[in-house]
Amino acid sequence: MGTKINNTSSRSWKAALDMQKIDGYRPDAQFKSLIKKEIRGEISTEDIIKKLINKYKR
């Protein structure tokens, strides 16, 4: 069985990242990986937030 892709989530992330590009922001590999996992339903958006908070608290 293949991985289910959440098209709504995928489109939302694409729009958000495209808006960030206007300001010159480019997500790093870890953030891109988290986005892909969220789109596949492996983690939640809240999981992403928690991971990023922990990353930048260091």
C-alpha positions as CSV (number, residue, x, y, z in Angstrom):
1,M,0.0,0.0,0.0
2,G,1.4,3.4,-1.0
3,T,1.6,6.5,1.1
4,K,-1.5,8.6,1.2
5,I,-0.9,12.2,0.2
6,N,-3.1,14.9,1.7
7,N,-3.6,17.2,-1.4
8,T,-5.1,20.0,0.7
9,S,-2.2,20.0,3.0
10,S,0.2,19.8,0.1
11,R,-1.3,22.8,-1.6
12,S,-1.4,24.7,1.7
13,W,2.3,24.1,2.3
14,K,3.2,25.0,-1.2
15,A,1.3,28.3,-0.9
16,A,3.0,29.1,2.4
17,L,6.4,28.3,1.1
18,D,5.9,30.3,-2.0
19,M,4.9,33.3,0.1
20,Q,8.0,32.9,2.2
21,K,10.2,32.9,-1.0
22,I,9.1,36.5,-1.6
23,D,10.9,37.4,1.6
24,G,13.9,35.3,0.6
25,Y,13.2,32.4,3.0
26,R,14.4,29.0,1.9
27,P,13.5,26.1,4.2
28,D,16.3,23.8,5.3
29,A,16.3,20.0,4.6
30,Q,15.0,19.2,8.1
31,F,12.0,21.5,7.7
32,K,11.3,20.1,4.2
33,S,11.4,16.6,5.7
34,L,8.9,17.6,8.4
35,I,6.6,19.1,5.8
36,K,6.6,15.9,3.7
37,K,5.8,13.8,6.8
38,E,2.9,16.1,7.7
39,I,1.6,15.8,4.1
40,R,1.7,12.0,4.3
41,G,-0.1,12.1,7.7
42,E,2.9,10.7,9.6
43,I,3.0,13.7,12.0
44,S,0.7,16.7,12.8
45,T,1.3,20.4,12.3
46,E,1.6,20.6,16.1
47,D,4.4,18.0,15.9
48,I,6.2,20.3,13.5
49,I,5.8,23.3,15.8
50,K,7.1,21.4,18.8
51,K,10.1,20.1,16.8
52,L,11.0,23.6,15.6
53,I,10.6,25.1,19.0
54,N,13.0,22.5,20.4
55,K,15.4,23.0,17.6
56,Y,15.6,26.8,18.1
57,K,15.6,26.7,21.9
58,R,19.1,25.2,21.8
